[in-house]
Amino acid sequence: MPKHRIKHITRYIYPSPVIDSANQVMLFPMNDTQQEIKKHDLIITHQPSVEIFTDYFGNKVGIFSIIKPHRELTIESVIEMVTHEIQLPDNSIAAASQWEELSNTREQFPYMDFMLLEKFESQKEISAVVKLLMNESITPFAVAELMSAFVYNTFEYKKGITNVETKVDEIWELKAGVCQDFAHVLLVMLRIVGIPARYVSGYICPKDHELRGEGATHAWVEAYIPFHGWIGLDPTNNCIASDRHVRLAIGKSFTDCTPVKGTYKGSSEHILEVSVTIENGSPKKESDSPTPVFTYQVHNPAEPDNSYRKFMEMQQQQ
């Protein structure tokens, strides 16, 4: 039962005071048989009241507003938790029976939501690759593992060449990106072959800095496997998501489970800093202000103040 302490800091810095900041946070880890939350503190500048509700996908969502002028907004989430190993799908059930069960299930609620495909130009090309990997003589889980391995082996993990708005067509052409991009490609491949797949936002907890995606929020995919349920596949690290993956939220894509997003009135110029530090085992002495691993700066001096600004989904998952 690995123990983790996760500190996630999001900081917005503005050159001049802004007002009417309305924000949504999805920083509440799931509490279930796979992960047991011992303590969770959410600390926000000016201590606003946070209203919490459950969304369509079962995620906990917090919303808050800061009306008065401010030049900095810091959102700090500190989680102490225990994770448990997952059970793998039963390999003794015949592949034919699993595919038959899958064909009867995927058009039912809630699985049908995770079969939706947006239109994109590279669909024929991706479908051709999927056809080569598809093999109904093996189980859906085995096919899903093949596809995850294909993404891992075909795409280069490279920061800075994509952003939160990068579409599947561009990712497929670049054959590179970060965990968010890897997850979106795998989602498409699984759905084409008829396996319901959902996007997962969370954290990865490495032991010796050997996993990609450390120091920021991470993303992977959960595939629905007949007679078993949902199981996570991490194409960024070519592994099954287990007790080193911490789930925050699930959805059809990144837009359904963005960790932090919001709007405000004021200058469009701002700096966004994000840091995620993870301790495995007993807590250690740490710096009050960890070095941000993700920094995003907006320059737009031509824009007037006091206009309505909308900065959603700026935090690309690495």
N, C-alpha and C positions, 0 to 999 in steps of 0.2 A: 504494500500500500504506500506508494510514493507520496510524500508531503511536499506541497509547493506554496510559496508565498510570491504573489504576483503584484507588482506595482506598476500601474499604467498611468502616465501623466500626459495630458493634452493641454497645451498652453497656446492661447492666441494673444498676440501683442499688437496693439494698434498705435499709429503715430499720433492720433488725436482722439479725443473721447468719442465713443460710440454709445448708442442708446437702443432700447427696445430689442435686446438680444433674446431670441427665442430658440431653444435648443432641444434636441432629442438625443438621448444616450441609450445605447444597447450594450451595457457593460456589466450585466448581471449574469453570472455563470449559471448554467443549468445545474439543478440539484436533483440527482437521480441515482440509480444503482451504479453508474460509472464514475460519478464525481460527487463527492460529499463536501459541501461548503461548511467550513467551521466558523468563518468570520468574514464579513464584507463591509468595508467602510467606503463611502463615497463622499469626498470632500470637494466642495465647489466654492470658488471665489464669491464673497458676499453672502454666503450661506442661504441661497434661495430654497424655497420649498420645492421638493421634487415629487411630482405626482407619478405614480407607477401604475401601469396597466398591462394586460396581456394581449398581444396582437393575434392576428389570424393564424399564425404558425405556432402559437404557444410560447413565444418569446416574451420575456419581461422587458418593458420599455419605460424609460423615465423621461419626463418632460419638465422643463423649468424655464423661467424667464427672469431676466435682469433688466429692469426698466431704467434705472438711474445711470448717468454717464459713467463709463469706465474705460480704462486704457489697457486692461489686461483681464483675461478670463482663463482660469486654470481649473481643470477637472481632473481630480486624482482619485483613482480607484485602487484599493488595496484589498487583495483577496488572500485568505488562508484556507487551504483545502487539502483534501486527500483524494487521490484517484485510484481506480481499480482496473485491473486487466479485463479486457473484453473476452467474450466467448466467440470463437470462430463458427461460421455456418457448418451444419452437419453435412459432412462429405459423403455420408452413406446413402443419402436420398438420391435416386436416379436423376441424371441431368434432364431426361425427357419429361419427367414428372415436374421438375422445377420450372422448365420453360412453359409447360402447359398451365401451371398454376399462375405463372407470371402473366401470361396472355389473358387470363381471366380476371386478374387483379388490377392491372395498370390503368384500366379505364374507370376504376372506382375511386371514390373519395377516400382518403386524401391524396392518393398516389397520382391521380390524373393531373394535379397541379404541377407535379415535378416531371411531367412528360412534355410540357409546352416548349416548342422551339420557335425562336424568332427567325424571321427571314434574313438570310445572309448569302452573299455571292459565292462563297467557297463551300456551300453545302454539298454540291455534287462531288467536289474533290475530297472532302472529309468523309462523305458517305462511301466513296470508293475504298478509302483506307479502312473504314469500319468493316466493310464487307470482307476484306482480307483477314481481319482479326476475328471476325465472328465465326463461331464453331458451336453448333447446338449439340455436339457430342460431349461437350464439357459443360460444367455448371455455369449459371449466370455469374456467380462469384469469381470463377476462374477467368471468364471472359472479361469481367470488370478489372481484374488484376492485370491481364494482358494489356488492356487499354491504358491503365495507369502507368504501366512500365513503358508503353510506347511514348506517352507524353514526356515522361522523365528522360528517356533516351534521345528523343527527337528535338526537344526544345532546350535552349540554353538559358540557364538562370542568370539574368542580367538586369540589374537595377538601372533605372533612369531612362529607359527607352519607351516605356508605356506609362499610362496614367489611369485614373479611375474611369475615364470615358473611352478607353481603347476598346474597340469592338473585336469580335472573334475573327473577322476577316483580316484585320491588321495583325493580330497575334499570330494567326496561321501563316501569314506571309513572312513575318519577321522570324518565326520559329524561335522566339525568345520572349522573355518577360519575367515576372515574379510570380509568387504563389497564387495571387488573385487571377492572373492570366492562365496559369496551368490548370487551375480549378475550372475556369469557364470553358476551356477546351475539352476537358474530360467530361463535364456536364453534357456538352453537345454530343459527344461520341456515345455516351451511355444512353442518352435519350433516343438517338437515331436507331440504336439496336433494340430498343424497347425496354430498357431497364430504367425505372424511375430514379432520378438522381437529384439531390438537393445540395445547395451551397452551404458550407459551414464556416462561420467566423469564430475565431478563438485565438488561442496561444499555443505555442509549442515549447516544451520544457526540455531542452538538451542537457546532457550530462557533462560533456567535454567539448562544447561548441562544435559538435560534429553535424548538426542538422541545419539546413537552410531555413530561414524565416525567423531566426532568433532576434530579439531586440525590438520587435514590432508585433502588431497583430498578425496572425497567420490565417490561412484559408486552405480548406481542403473540400472533399466531396463525400457525401454519404450515398451509397447505392442501396436500393431496396432489394433484398434477397428473399425469395419465397421460403416459407417455413422457418425463417430466422428473424427477419426484420431489417432495420437499417444498420449498415456497417460502414465505417469511415475508410476512405482511401486517400492517401496523401501523395499526389503525383509529383510534388516538388521534391520529396525525399524518397520516393518509390517504396513506401511502406504502408502498412495498415495502421490507421489511427487507433491508438490504445491508451495506456495510462500516462503517456507523455503528451497527449493532446488534451487541451481544455476547451470545451465548447461554450461559446457565449450565445450564439444565435444561429438559426437556420432560415433558409428561404429559397426562392427560385434562383436568385442570383445575389450579387453583392448589394444591390440597391435595397433588398429586403432586410438586410442586417448590418447596415453601416454602423460602426461603433459610436461615432459622434458626428452630428451634423446640425446645421442651424442657419438662422438668418439674423440680420441686425440692420440698423440704420446708422450710416456714417460713411467715412472714407473707405474706399475699396482696398486701399493699401493695408496690408497686415502681414504678420509673420506667424506661421503655425509650426510649433515644435511638438514632437511626440517622442516619448521614451517609454520603453517597457523593460523592466528588470525582473528576473525570475530567480528565486532561491529554491533549491531543492534540499529538503531536510530542514534542520533547525535554522531559524532566522539568524542572520549575521548583521553586524554593524554595517550600515550603508550610508551613502551620501544623501543629504536632504534633497539635492537637485541632480539626479542622474543626467549624464550627458545625452542630449536628444540624438536619436539615431535617424530620425526623419525630420527634415526641415523644409518648409515650403514658404516661399516669400512671394507676395503679390505686389507688383509695382504698377500703379496706374494713376500718375499724377494729373492726367488730364480730366479725370472724373471729378465732378463736384462732390462736396460733402452733403450729408443729410439726404442722400438718395437711398432707395431700398436696395440692400445688398443681399445676395443669396449665395452662400458658399457651402454647398452640400457635398458630402462624400469626398473631401479633400484628402483623407488619409488612406492612401493606397496600402493594401495589405501585402506585406513583403514575403 
